[in-house]
Structure formats: C-alpha cells, structure tokens
Amino acid sequence: MFLLIYVEAASAESGDVLETADCESESIYNGNNQPSYQEPIPASHDENLPTVHELKILVTEEDMYGVDITAMSDFFDGYVQQLTGELNQNSIVVEVANLPIANLGIISDIVHHMDVVVSSDYSYLPDFEHLPKNIRNKLYKGIYKLGESRQVDGNLRPVILDENGVRVKDITLKEVPNDHGTVETTRNIVSQLQMRQLFAKLDSIQELQSYQIDRDRDRDIVTPFLNARDNILRAQKSESTEVRTDYIKKAVAELTTAINASYTDLDTAITHLQKLTRWPIFQRTNEIKKYIDFFTRDLQLVTKFVGVQTHLLDYLGESRSAVLELERYQHIIHGFFSKPLGAKKSSAAMLVHKHFPYTDANRNSWVHLAKEVRTKFQLRLDILENKNIILVSVEDYDNAEGK
C-alpha cells in the first residue's frame, strides 16, 4: 500500500482530496489542546544529530558479490532503521491517556503499512528499529490485529492482539524533540519511505526479472551501479576513515552516472512509446511491450539508485546535496505521472496504462499508482519543521507495564 498521509494534500489535476482520519482532535491532546500524558523522562538530546557513522548498506551475499541488481536488497529498510535508531537516542517516552478510536486508526496505518502520518500538529513515524518484520507480516496477513487495552488508572493504550484476542505486544509512542538535526533525519525517513513504497508498488505491478536485456543498457545503467557497489563494499570493509570516505565519493560519482543514464532511458522509452502508439492500427505490439518493460524497470531501478545515493551523501554529511538529489527525483517522477504529452495530452504513466498487458491481479494498477504519486509526491518536506515528531514502536507488554 502506497500511503503518505497529509491532511491538506490534494491532487491539483485530478481534484481528488486525500482521505484521512480527522486529525484535528489528536489522541495525545486533552480539552485544552495540550498533550495528555504524564511528565516524560528525557533521554540524551543533541541539538544537531551527527551524520550516519555506521556504513551498513550491503548486507546479503548478493548485495556484496552478485551481478543481478534485481536479486539485491531494496536498501531502504536498513537505512530507515538506522535513521529511526538515531531518533530513538533522542526520544522521550509518552504515556498516552484516553486514546480515541480515530487515533487508533492512524496508529493502525503506521504499524500495518509502515506509513508516515502527518497531522496538524504531529509527524507520526514508524520506528523500524522496534517494529519487527515478523510482527508486521502477521499484522498484514490479519493474524494479528490492533486493539486497545485498559491499564493503570483506567487509561487506554494501543496493543497488538493475536488471533485469540490475547495481548502479545504493546504500542509505545515516543516524542522526539524538534530541532534542526531531528527534522533533517525525519525528512530523510519520509523520503526513503516514499521511494520504498513506490518501489514495492512497481514490483507488484510487474515482477522485475533479471536485467540482462541489452548490452548498451547494461553498460550505461548496470555497470556504473556495480562499480558503485564495489566501492561501497571496499568502504564497508575499510578501517580507515579517510580511505572509507574516498571510496564513498567514488561510489557517489558512479551512482550519479547510473542515475542520469536511467533518467535518460526513461525519457527515451516514453518517446518511443509515443511514436509506436501514434496510430490506433498496425501497431507493433512486441515493440510497445519492450519499451513498457524498459520504462517500468528503469523507474524501479532509479528509485533504488537514488535511495542508495542519498544514504551515501548523508554519510558524507552532504545534506544539501542529498536534498537536491531527492528534489530532482521527485520532480522527474512526478512529471512522468502528471505531465501531459503530445496531442492527446496523456501523461507517460497513462500512456503505459493504455497499452499495459494487465492481468486480473494487477488490473488498472497504473491508474491507481498515478493518482497516488500525484498526491503523495506533492508533500512539501518543509512542513515537517513545525511538527512535533512521534515514533510509533512495538515492545513486549510486560516490559511496558511499569512505564
């Protein structure tokens, strides 16, 4: 599910307003619009969080030594877990009292789908460090469900229940102080989750097969990425900070080549599709399918490349460069899904939709994806600056009982 919830978001072209729960009356507020929780116990707090010092991008054998990009990790989860770990170090535990049902729905979106929810006062982030994958899978399959439990003094708290309605985990909300460092980390998390969701959505539309398609495309897109991967691996194994930094800079240069080649290929694929579908008869179906495959695969691969690139730039402390990379990515991707092309004024995504070989399982997926991208990618990350940050975590209930 591709969800980034912002209560004021709307698609200017479609006129669709993003549906969400009423976030004006937040669960952690009392009648005076003040947080309704016990006095928090602050953890350590640094006004400017450091850049990521641990370099852990390549984690599987295929990541480190393989040549098939599609068999490698998506690289998003590990980075988001690292970022939420940083926020955890600066968090304070919030004990929630009298949790309304509306807010239970918001928390459900977060723990079920690993979404970010931005309300009028708060940015709710999934705590990847404390949301185990096995718990997420059971929630997704409906084995576990979210409920509420009455605790000491009659207070309610969100909990995870098993198929028998037995409480197995507690949901804990942690407030993170809002400063320059934490806001920057939050932006990174939001951006990575956007790309993670788009990547997964494309994967559900069309299973990405081995990318050994064309010698020129391998040379322009795959080879630079593998060169970057080799430099990242050398950096991960180096004990010298100076040597590690040098390898990371080389990886950034190679990834820049791969990203630019992907953007160029995306544009080329759409240009060919426009020419091949210009007339309603005598269309070369196999050629059309080939360029649709190119477009879909390049879109997914460039999403993965940009995710890794921003991780590396963050590691180097080049936050402004990372922001520029994300802004360019969002501008280009948003254009593919919304910019009218040719005499028919259809977007690239709609052109693909009209000629995509759908099955019953993925019927009209490009229509739904285009609508979601137009809405969610319009989220301005600067709105996070004035939001208090809440991390939503899962923990064993017997450990949370005394908090």
C-alpha positions in Angstrom: 0.0 0.0 0.0 1.5 3.3 -1.1 0.4 5.8 1.6 1.8 9.0 2.8 -1.0 10.8 4.7 -1.1 14.6 4.9 -4.4 16.1 5.8 -4.2 19.1 3.4 -2.8 17.2 0.4 -4.8 17.2 -2.8 -4.1 16.5 -6.5 -4.5 19.7 -8.5 -5.0 17.8 -11.7 -7.5 15.2 -10.5 -9.3 17.2 -7.9 -9.0 14.3 -5.6 -8.6 15.1 -1.9 -6.6 12.6 0.1 -9.0 10.8 2.5 -7.7 10.5 6.1 -8.9 10.3 9.6 -9.8 13.6 11.4 -6.5 14.6 12.8 -7.7 17.9 14.3 -8.5 16.1 17.6 -5.3 14.1 18.3 -5.3 11.4 20.8 -2.5 12.8 22.8 -4.4 16.1 23.4 -6.8 17.0 26.1 -9.6 19.6 26.0 -7.1 22.5 26.3 -5.2 21.3 23.3 -2.3 20.3 25.5 -0.6 16.9 25.4 -2.4 14.4 27.7 0.4 12.4 29.1 2.4 12.0 32.3 5.6 14.0 32.7 8.1 12.5 30.3 11.6 11.3 31.2 14.0 12.9 28.7 16.8 10.9 27.1 20.0 12.3 25.9 19.4 15.1 23.4 21.7 16.6 20.9 20.6 19.8 19.0 22.4 18.6 15.9 22.3 14.9 15.3 25.5 13.6 13.7 25.6 12.2 10.2 25.3 8.4 10.0 28.7 7.0 11.1 28.0 3.3 10.6 28.1 2.2 7.0 25.9 -0.8 6.5 24.4 -0.8 3.0 25.4 -4.1 1.6 24.1 -6.9 3.9 23.5 -10.0 1.8 25.9 -12.1 -0.4 24.0 -11.0 -3.5 24.4 -7.3 -2.4 28.1 -7.7 -2.0 29.1 -10.0 -4.8 26.2 -10.6 -7.2 25.7 -9.0 -10.7 21.9 -9.2 -10.8 20.5 -6.0 -9.4 17.0 -7.4 -9.1 18.2 -10.1 -6.7 19.8 -7.5 -4.3 18.1 -5.8 -1.3 15.9 -2.8 -1.8 18.3 -0.9 0.5 15.5 1.2 2.0 14.6 -0.7 5.2 18.1 -0.9 6.6 18.7 2.9 6.2 15.3 3.8 7.7 16.0 1.5 10.6 19.4 3.3 11.1 17.7 6.7 10.9 14.9 5.8 13.4 17.6 4.4 15.7 19.1 7.9 15.7 15.8 9.5 16.6 15.3 6.9 19.4 18.5 8.1 21.0 16.9 11.5 21.4 13.4 10.4 22.3 11.3 10.6 25.4 8.5 8.1 26.2 5.0 9.4 26.0 2.3 7.7 28.1 -1.0 8.1 26.2 -4.2 8.6 28.2 -7.8 8.1 26.8 -6.9 7.1 23.3 -9.7 7.9 20.8 -10.7 5.4 18.2 -9.8 7.9 15.4 -6.2 7.9 16.6 -6.2 4.2 16.8 -6.8 4.2 13.1 -3.8 6.4 12.4 -1.6 4.2 14.5 -3.0 1.2 12.6 -1.9 2.7 9.3 1.6 3.2 10.6 2.2 -0.3 12.1 0.3 -2.2 9.3 1.8 -0.4 6.3 4.9 1.4 7.7 3.4 4.7 6.6 4.1 8.3 7.7 1.2 10.2 9.0 1.4 14.0 9.1 -1.4 15.7 11.1 -2.0 19.3 12.1 0.4 19.0 15.0 2.4 15.8 14.7 4.5 13.8 12.3 4.0 10.1 13.2 6.8 7.9 12.1 7.1 4.1 12.1 10.0 3.0 14.3 11.7 0.4 12.1 14.2 -0.4 14.9 11.3 -1.6 17.1 8.7 -2.8 14.6 9.9 -6.4 13.9 9.3 -7.7 10.4 7.6 -10.9 11.7 5.1 -8.7 13.6 4.4 -6.6 10.5 3.9 -9.7 8.4 1.3 -11.1 10.9 -0.5 -7.8 11.0 -0.5 -7.6 7.2 -1.9 -11.2 7.0 -4.5 -10.5 9.6 -3.1 -13.0 12.1 -2.5 -10.1 14.5 -4.7 -7.0 14.9 -4.6 -3.7 16.6 -6.8 -3.1 19.7 -6.8 -1.2 22.9 -6.2 -2.3 26.5 -7.2 -0.6 29.8 -4.2 -0.1 32.1 -3.5 1.5 35.4 -5.9 4.4 36.4 -8.3 3.4 33.6 -6.0 4.7 30.8 -6.2 3.1 27.3 -3.2 2.2 25.2 -3.0 0.6 21.7 -1.9 -3.0 21.8 -1.4 -5.9 19.3 -3.7 -8.9 19.8 -3.2 -12.4 18.4 -5.9 -14.4 16.6 -7.5 -15.3 20.0 -7.6 -11.7 21.1 -4.7 -12.2 23.5 -2.4 -9.2 24.1 1.0 -10.0 22.8 2.7 -6.6 22.2 2.2 -3.0 23.3 2.4 0.1 21.1 4.6 2.8 22.6 4.6 6.4 21.4 7.9 8.3 21.8 8.2 12.0 21.3 11.3 13.3 19.7 12.4 16.9 20.4 12.1 19.1 17.3 15.4 20.6 16.3 17.5 21.0 13.2 19.1 17.6 13.5 15.9 15.6 14.1 13.9 17.4 11.4 16.6 16.6 8.9 16.6 13.0 10.0 12.8 12.9 9.7 12.9 14.3 6.2 15.3 11.5 5.2 12.9 8.9 6.7 9.9 10.3 4.9 11.8 10.4 1.6 13.1 6.9 1.9 9.6 5.6 2.8 8.2 7.4 -0.3 10.7 5.6 -2.5 10.3 2.3 -0.7 6.6 2.4 -1.3 6.9 3.3 -5.0 9.5 0.6 -5.4 7.2 -2.0 -3.8 4.2 -0.8 -5.8 6.0 -1.2 -9.1 7.2 -4.6 -8.1 3.6 -5.6 -7.5 2.6 -4.3 -11.0 5.2 -6.2 -12.9 7.7 -8.6 -11.4 11.2 -7.3 -12.1 13.1 -10.1 -13.9 16.8 -10.3 -14.5 18.1 -7.0 -16.1 20.3 -8.7 -18.7 18.4 -7.2 -21.6 20.6 -5.1 -23.8 24.3 -4.6 -24.0 24.1 -0.8 -24.2 21.7 -0.6 -21.3 23.9 -2.9 -19.2 26.9 -0.7 -20.0 25.1 2.6 -19.2 23.0 1.6 -16.2 24.0 -1.7 -14.6 27.8 -1.4 -14.9 28.0 2.0 -13.1 25.8 0.7 -10.3 28.0 -2.4 -9.9 31.1 -0.1 -9.8 29.4 1.9 -7.1 28.6 -1.3 -5.2 32.2 -2.4 -5.3 33.4 0.9 -3.9 30.7 0.7 -1.1 31.9 -2.8 -0.2 35.5 -1.6 0.0 34.4 1.3 2.2 32.5 -1.0 4.5 35.5 -3.2 5.0 38.0 -0.4 5.4 39.1 0.6 8.9 40.5 4.0 7.8 38.0 6.9 7.8 40.0 8.7 5.1 40.1 5.6 2.8 36.4 4.9 3.5 35.4 8.4 2.6 37.4 8.3 -0.6 35.6 5.0 -1.7 32.2 6.6 -0.8 33.0 9.6 -3.0 33.9 7.3 -5.9 30.6 5.4 -5.3 28.7 8.6 -5.4 30.2 9.5 -8.8 29.4 6.1 -10.3 25.8 6.3 -8.9 25.4 9.7 -10.5 26.3 8.1 -13.9 23.8 5.3 -13.3 21.0 7.7 -12.2 21.5 10.1 -15.1 21.5 7.2 -17.6 18.3 5.8 -16.0 16.6 9.2 -16.4 17.7 9.4 -20.0 16.5 5.9 -20.7 13.1 6.7 -19.1 12.7 9.6 -21.4 13.8 7.6 -24.4 11.4 4.8 -23.6 8.4 7.2 -23.5 9.4 9.0 -26.7 9.5 5.6 -28.5 6.1 4.6 -26.9 4.6 7.9 -28.2 5.8 7.1 -31.7 4.7 3.5 -31.6 1.2 4.2 -30.4 0.6 7.3 -32.5 -1.8 5.4 -34.8 -4.6 3.1 -33.5 -4.0 0.4 -36.1 -1.0 -1.5 -37.4 0.8 -1.2 -34.0 3.9 -3.3 -33.3 2.7 -4.9 -30.1 6.0 -6.6 -29.3 7.9 -3.3 -29.6 5.4 -1.5 -27.5 5.7 -4.1 -24.8 9.5 -3.9 -24.9 9.5 -0.2 -24.2 6.9 -0.5 -21.5 9.2 -3.1 -19.8 12.1 -0.6 -20.2 10.1 2.2 -18.6 8.9 0.1 -15.7 12.3 -1.4 -14.9 14.1 1.9 -15.2 11.6 3.6 -12.9 12.1 0.9 -10.3 15.9 0.8 -10.6 16.4 4.6 -10.5 14.3 4.6 -7.3 16.7 2.1 -5.8 19.7 4.1 -7.0 18.5 7.4 -5.5 17.8 5.7 -2.2 21.4 4.4 -2.0 22.8 7.8 -3.3 21.0 9.8 -0.6 22.3 7.3 2.1 25.9 7.9 0.9 25.5 11.7 0.8 24.1 11.6 4.3 27.1 9.6 5.4 29.4 12.2 3.9 27.5 15.0 5.7 26.4 16.5 2.4 22.8 17.0 3.4 22.1 19.8 0.9 23.3 17.6 -1.9 21.0 14.8 -0.7 18.0 17.2 -0.6 18.8 18.3 -4.2 19.0 14.7 -5.4 15.6 14.0 -3.8 14.1 17.1 -5.2 15.2 16.2 -8.7 14.0 12.6 -8.3 10.6 13.8 -7.1 10.3 16.4 -9.9 11.1 13.9 -12.6 8.9 11.1 -11.2 6.0 13.4 -10.6 6.4 14.6 -14.3 6.1 11.1 -15.6 2.8 10.6 -13.7 1.3 14.0 -14.4 2.9 16.0 -17.3 0.7 15.9 -20.4 2.4 14.7 -23.5 1.7 15.1 -27.3 -1.6 15.9 -28.9 -3.5 13.5 -26.7 -2.2 15.2 -23.5 -1.8 11.9 -21.7 0.9 11.5 -19.1 3.7 8.9 -19.6 2.0 6.7 -16.9 -1.4 6.9 -18.7 0.3 6.1 -22.0 1.8 3.0 -20.3 -1.6 2.2 -18.8 -3.4 2.2 -22.2 -1.1 -0.4 -23.6 0.0 -2.4 -20.5 -0.7 -6.2 -20.6 -2.8 -6.3 -17.5 -3.8 -9.5 -15.7 -6.8 -9.9 -13.3 -4.3 -9.5 -10.4 -3.0 -6.1 -11.4 -5.9 -4.5 -13.4 -5.7 -0.7 -13.7 -2.6 -0.6 -11.4 -1.0 2.3 -13.4 -4.2 4.4 -12.9 -4.1 3.9 -9.2 -0.4 4.5 -9.0 -0.5 7.7 -11.0 -3.2 9.1 -8.7 -1.2 8.2 -5.6 2.1 9.7 -6.9 0.4 12.9 -7.9 -0.9 13.3 -4.4 1.8 12.0 -2.2 4.8 13.4 -4.0 3.4 16.9 -3.7 4.1 16.7 0.1 6.4 19.5 0.9 9.0 18.2 3.3 9.4 21.7 4.9 6.1 21.3 6.6 7.8 18.9 9.0 9.8 21.7 10.5 7.0 22.9 12.8 5.7 19.4 13.7 6.4 17.5 16.8 7.7 14.0 16.0 6.2 10.9 17.4 7.9 7.5 16.9 5.5 4.5 17.0 7.2 1.4 18.4 6.3 -2.1 19.4 7.5 -3.7 22.6 6.8 -6.6 24.9 3.8 -5.7 27.1 5.4 -6.9 30.3 8.3 -4.5 29.8 5.9 -1.6 29.1 3.6 -2.3 32.0 5.5 -0.3 34.5 6.2 2.8 32.4 
